[in-house]
């Protein structure tokens, strides 16, 4: 099990993310020893704490659909602050049901 291939894309650079997804898609074509094809997952912070800028979640979700990737958002800095009633970045962009995994602690909101 475990992650065998990792790609890091430049901060907020959606063109670079797409180039990494192209490379990951090539790797995905080769089955793992158990016969299953590897999954692709895009992982991002929702709000980047150093600058306070937001992940371009609409574009990330668009690219995830294009490349059949899962999405995971760490929204520790967005939950309790962004979105209707503090529901976070996914709600802020109206992307409920479009992001596979949302994590957050609410520790930054209260």
KAGICOR-V830436 format. One record per backbone hydrogen bond with DSSP energy under -0.5 kcal/mol. NH is the residue of the N-H (numbers start at 1). CO is the residue of the C=O. E is the energy in kcal/mol with one decimal. If there is no record, write none. Layout:
NH_CO_E, NH_CO_E
This chain:
13_10_-2.4, 14_12_-1.0, 17_13_-2.2, 18_14_-2.2, 19_15_-2.0, 20_16_-2.0, 21_17_-2.2, 22_18_-2.2, 23_19_-1.8, 24_20_-2.6, 25_21_-2.4, 26_22_-1.5, 27_23_-1.7, 28_24_-2.4, 29_25_-0.8, 29_26_-0.8, 30_27_-1.6, 31_29_-0.6, 32_36_-3.6, 35_32_-2.6, 38_30_-0.5, 42_70_-3.0, 43_41_-0.6, 44_72_-2.3, 46_74_-2.7, 48_53_-2.9, 49_47_-0.7, 51_48_-0.6, 52_48_-3.5, 55_46_-2.8, 57_55_-2.4, 60_56_-2.4, 61_57_-2.8, 62_58_-1.9, 63_59_-2.7, 64_60_-2.5, 65_61_-2.2, 66_62_-2.1, 67_63_-2.2, 68_65_-0.9, 69_64_-2.9, 70_40_-3.3, 72_42_-2.5, 73_101_-2.7, 74_44_-2.7, 75_73_-0.9, 75_103_-3.7, 78_75_-1.1, 79_75_-2.7, 80_86_-3.6, 81_78_-2.0, 82_78_-3.0, 86_83_-2.1, 87_84_-0.9, 88_82_-3.0, 92_88_-2.3, 93_89_-2.0, 94_91_-1.4, 95_90_-3.1, 98_95_-2.4, 99_95_-0.7, 101_71_-2.0, 103_73_-2.8, 108_76_-0.7, 109_106_-1.0, 110_106_-0.9
